[in-house]
Structures are given as structure tokens and as C-alpha cells.
Amino acid sequence: MAISAKLVKELREKTGAGMMDCKKALSETDGDLDKALDYLREKGISKAAKKADRVAAEGLVGVKSEGNAAAIVEINSETDFVARNESFQALVDDIASHILQIRPADLDELNESELNGRKVQDVVTEAVSKIGEKLTLRRFAVAEKGEGDAFGEYLHMGGRIGVLTVVEGTTDKDVAKDVAMHAAALNPKYVSKDQVSSEELEYEREVLKQQAINEGKPEKIVDKMVEGRMRKYLEEICIVDQPFVKDSEQTVEEFLKSKGGILKDFTRFEVGEGIEKKEENFADEVLDQVNR
């Protein structure tokens, strides 16, 4: 039967579910509003939709590799209580394995793909209903390596920070993992200065120049000072130029060279970075959990 826009709107207002979910629910129940409500509840969609405006800035990062492919993924939850939940941890693990198998191009393709006969977005929605918090499949990355190369996989603080490195020229996983640990600790932005855009370099150069002028430095030495500070800036943001955390007498690049390796790439995810978190005190957080 034809489903009117008015009926879809009414169901949306009652449940907070998306338009397509409401239309499907009404189609499946021959336009019966009450049955459509039950349908959405059974699917966990109604409960999940009501949580959609909450902030999910906690969660976990998962890293997995198999053969010459590896994947890293971040899934967010509202509280770190859920991040320690076995069901949530299993969800992260399952989706990381799924990413590794299908290697999607983006989040849309991942969400539309099928995991154990269900769309990934539906799997996450059902997990929201079971776990009781908003969950967000936020981001992922897939990496590949050659036969003579190595992946470095590292999870810090049980998955608060996850790093995946690709090191060429050696099959020593421990070497690649050491670099991953370094990235977790120092949070570099790039592999090398070759990856830094000319726009970013020019912007930073102008900022440093203005700083030197504001410090009252003579104009004739400002440019020289700026170039010196630029070198230091690049050392701070480029991993291969940073002093290696396990041996500050050598850079990461020098460490890898001594092992016959070269860093091809790395991905570092820190849970919730860039997400504006809602401030709550501990007592309110516990009370919120009890009342759910």
C-alpha cells in the first residue's frame, strides 16, 4: 500500500527514527502506526534514534592484520564504562575483521556492506539497543604491504590510542611495533616533511616570523631565526625526524635504517580526538547508567 508523507512524519516525531526507516516500518506493517512503532522498537531503531543527539566521545580503537593487509577502526561510545563492555569490544573486533575482508573505500560503503547477513549500520543500531548507549562507527583505514615488509600494531591503554605502521625492507614485526609505540607517544602528523603542504609551511613560517618580530629581534636576523624554528617545527610533526622514544640518541629514521627498514606510512587514531565532549561529574554518570 502507498504510505503517506503525513504518516511517515508522525512516526518520525514519535520515534526520532530516520525517514527511510519509518517508511520501511510502515510498509512492513501495512501502514499500521502502532505495529510500525513495535517494528522499530524490535529492530532497536527507535531506541537508537532517541540517542542520536548525544555525544559519543569515548570508545575503542581496534587494529587487525592478516597476510599483507591490515585495518584500523575507531568506534565511539558515550562512556568508558561501555568501552570495557565485552559486547562492545566484540563489536569492534568483528567490524575490524570485516573491514579487513572487504576493504571498503569509505564509511558509506562499509555501512552498506553485509556482516553476517545484516548491514553494518544495522548491526551497530542493534548494538545501541542492547548496550544502551549511542555508538558511532567513526573512521577506519586499510593498509597493504609487500612480502618483505612488516606491519606494526599497537594499542595503548586498552585501545584508547591505536597505531598501525607499514615498514618496508624488513619483516621484523617488533621493529614496526616499536615505531607504532613511538607514534602513540609523540603523536606525529606526518611521515616526513615531504608530506607537509606548502600552505601549512607558509602559514607556520609567517606565524614564527611575527613571533620573532614581537620579541623585538633585529630584522636582519629574523629570517635566520625563522628557518631555525621551522626545522624544529618539522622535527616535532614528522615522525622520521623525531628522536626515537626508546633511544633519543637517534631519530626514528636512523633507528629504522639500522634495521634495514623504511617507514612507508602510519595511521594513529586516538579515541574522541576532535570531538567536543560533554562535561559530566562521576556521580551523574553513574546515576545515568543506573536509570537506563
Order of alpha helices (4+ residues) and beta strands (2+ residues): alpha-alpha-alpha-alpha-beta-beta-alpha-alpha-alpha-beta-beta-alpha-beta-beta-beta-alpha-alpha-alpha-beta-beta-alpha-beta-alpha
